């Protein structure tokens, strides 16, 4: 079934007639037959469509009778549904009892007088943000990022307080610049993590893919070049940058993996995730361990996998210094 990207844009603006809305919904349920269904849409519009469709799925499941919810197929979050996060993730969740899907805001947005947007993650889990250029940021708990509503004609500039992992869209004409914890980090397109908590005496930049340059705010002429597995550590007391190797396994949760589960208890799923991403996931509620998962997670990092489980199982997760804790959401 073919559909016009102009109709999708009309749908996203809430301007469709009832008949047009039904046409979009019918297309969404059948478009996997098309190789390239929406070449005219931007990544941001694809993300908006994903969110809109997922909300519709949630409402449909919430209206089911309890018996109908014992085995619920989450309508395929097809390639478009996770076009921004990676390849499609399709999964079937079969629970010992009934469940309701629930999704809550994970951050606080504020529009500033200068036209910039500040996002504060006030939750205990990692929150993903899509920037105006379709770059992606995973914001850690207690962290804050500030970015313009639209990037200008030169550099793409953001400011960070706390910790975040970036996947920057490649654009050699518009360098991506992050101001954080006394340093400037510049990239063209790559993936890396920055730790710049105000309470710490140092700022760290660790690279997963691509190339990054790091300099101090006080002397931007002296740059340190980082490649994959490199780390730069900036001392706030001496205003110096030291380059070294990131020998820790803390970047493992950002490495993408493809995992498949067929009727596997969540307790076993947690064990697999622990081994694959070098983390320690524990379940707070015994009931969660009995949930059975039949899922195909393709090209996903751990925070994205946790986000899918969170949205689908009516659970939440909390990141601590030692553990990732899964627990049921309380009504």
N, C-alpha and C positions, 0 to 999 in steps of 0.2 A: 504494500500500500504506500503510495507516494503522498507527500504533503509539502506544502510550500513553507519555507522559512519565514515568509512574511506573515503567514497565519500563526505560526508559533510566536512570533513577536507580538502579534495582536493578542494572543492568549496570555502572554506574560504581562501585558498591560491591562488585563481584565476587561478587554473590549469585545470579546467574542459573544456572538449570539448563542442561545442554547444549542442550536444545531451545529454551530461551528465548534463549540466545546466538545460535543459528542464525537465530532470528526477527529479532534485531536486525541481524545481518549482511545478511540478505536485504533488510530494510527500507533499510539504508544504500545498497545497490546500486540501489535503485529509487525512493527517495523524492523525486527531483527532479520527479516528476510532481505532487507536492503543492505547493500555493501556500504554506502555512504549516504545516509538518509538526510543529513542536514549540513551540507558543506557551507551554507551561507551564514551559520550562527557562530558567534564568538565563544570562547571558553567560558566567559562570564555568563552568557545567556544559557549555555548548556548547563552550568551549575544551577542557575535559577530554575530551569526546567526540571532538573533532578529534584530540587527541594520541593517544588510544587507537586510533582507526581508522588514523591514519598509521603507528603502530608495527606494526599488523597488516599494512598494505600492505608495509612494509619487510621483515617476516619472509617474506611470500609471495615477494617478488622475490628475496630472498637465497637462497631455496630453489630458484630456477630453475636450469636448466642454462645454461652460458655462451651457447649458441646462442639460447636463449629470451630472453636479456637484451639481445640486440642491438637489439631494438625493444620497449621496455617502455612500456606505457600506465600512468601513475600514476593508479590508479583515481580518478575525479573527486573532487577536493577541492572538493566541491559547496558551495552557499551556507553550509551549516552548518560546513563545514571551515574557512572563513575568515570566519565571521560576525563575529568580533571584529576581524579585520584589515581587512575591507572586503567587497566583492563577491567572488563565487566566482572562483577561479583554476584553470582547467583547462588542462593542458598535456600534450603528448606529447614525449618525449625520444627521439631516434634517434641513437645513438652509432656511431662508426666501429668501436668494439670493445665489449667487455662492461663492465658496471659493477655495483657493489653499492651499495645505499643505506646510508648511515651517518649516525648522529646522535649527537653527544656533548653532555654537559652543558656549558653555556656560562657557568655561574656557580657560586658557592658560597653555599648558604643556611645561615643559622645562627639558631636560635631562642634568643632572649635570655631571661634570668630575668624580665624585666618584661613578657613576653608579646609583645614585638615581634620582627619578623623582619628580619634584615640580609641583603641580597643584594649580593655583590661580583662584578663581572664581571672575571674574571682572564684572559680570552681576548683575542684581537686583533680581534674582530669585535663588532658591536653586538648586544645581547641584549634581546629584548622581554619585559616582565613584565606580568602582569595583576594589578592590585590588587584588594582585597576588594570595591570598589564597581564593578568592571569598567572602571575607567579604565586606560589603557595607558601604559607607560613604556618607552622605548627607551634602554637604559643603555649608554653608551660604554665602550670598554676602559679598565680601571683605575679605574672609578668604582664608587661604593657608594651604596645607598639603604637606608633603614631605615623600616619601616612597621609598624603594628599588625596583628595577625592579623585583627582585625575593627575597622572604624571605629566610633567612639562615636556618641552621639546628637547631638553638636554638630558641631564641625569635623572634617574629614578631614585629619589631619596626617601629614606624612612629612618625613624629613631626607635631604639629598643631599650627597655629597662627589664632586666631579668634574663630569661632563657628562651630561645626559639630555634627551630630548625627551618632552614630556608631551602626551597627548590625554585631557583630563579629562572625565569624564561629567558632564553638567549636573545640578546639584542645588542649587537656590537656598536650600534650608533648611540645607544642610550645606556651607559654604565649604570649598574645598580649599586647604590652607596648606602651603607648602614652606619649610623652614628650610635655608638653604644659604649658606655663605661670607659670613656677616655680614648677610644680608638675609632678609626674609620676603616671599614671593610668594603673593598670594591670588587665587583665581579661583573662579568658579562653574561654568564649563564652557567650555573653550577649548583651543587647542593652542599650545605655546610651547616654547622651549629655554632651559635654564639651564646656564651654564658657571661652575663654582665650584670650581676646583682650588685646593688649599691652597698649592701652589707659586707661584701667581700673586698679584699684588698687587691684582687686581680681580675682581669677579664681574659676569657679564653675563646679562641676561634679554632674550630676543628673542621677539616675538610673531608667530605666523603667522596665527591666527584668533582672534576674540573680544576680550575685554578682560581686562587683568591689572593689579593694583596691586602696587607694590613699595615697601617701607619698610625702614629699617635696624633692627637688633635693639636699638640703643641709643635710638632715637626712633621709636616706632611710630605717632606721631600725624601725621607728615609722610609722606604717600604720594604716589608718582608713578604716574599712570595711563597705561598703555600700550595702544595699539590696534595693529592689523595693520601690520607693517613698522616699528614702533617698537622701540627698544632702550634699556634702562636699564643704566648702568655704575656700579657701586659701587666706590669707592676705599677699600681697607682702611686706608690711611695717614691719609686725611683724614676718613674716615667720612661721606662725602658721596655723593649719587646724582646723576648727570647723565643727563638724558633726551635722546635723539637718534634719528636715523633709521638703521635697519640697511640700509646701502647695499651690503653684501656679498652675494655669491651663496651663502653657506654654508647658507642655509635651504632652498635649492632641493631638496636630497635628501629633504626632508620633505613636499614638495608631492606630492599624489597624482596619478597619471597612469594612463591605460589604454593599454596597448601590446599589439600582436599581432605574432607572428612565425610564419612558415610556412617550415619547412625552411631556417632561417637559421643560418649558422655562428656559433659563440659569439664569434668575433673581431668579426663585424659587429654582434652583439647588444651587445657592449661599447661599440662606437662609438655606437650609438643611445642607450644609457644615459648615456654621457658627455655627449652633446649635450643630452639631455632634462633631466638632473639636475645639469649643470655640475660634473662630477667627472672624474677621470682613472683609469679602470679599465685595468689591464694584466694580461696573463696570464703567469705564471711558466713554465708548462709548455707547450711547443708543441702537445702532443697535445690539450689542452683546446680550442685554437682550431678544431680540426676537428670537434668535436661539433656536431650539427645540432639546432636547437631549433624546435619547433612549439608555440608557447605563446600563451595569452591571459591577460595580467595586467591585471585590471580593478580600477581604483581602488586602486592600491598605491603606497606610497612606496618609495624605493630600498632601504632596509634590508630591507623585506619581500620585495622581488624577489630580493635577494641571498640571503636566507635560504632561499627556495624553490629557487634554483639550488644552494645549498650542500647542502641535504638530498637533492636528487635526482641530482646529478652526482657525488657522492662527492668534492667539492672543499671547500676552505675559503677564506675571504677574510681579508685582513689590512688594517686601516686604518692608514695612516701620515699624516704631516702633508701629504704631497703626493699620494700614490697610494692606490688600493684595489687590492690585489694578489690575483689569483685563482691558486690552485695546487692540485694534486692532493693528497688526503690520503694520508699515508704509512702503510702497514700496519705 
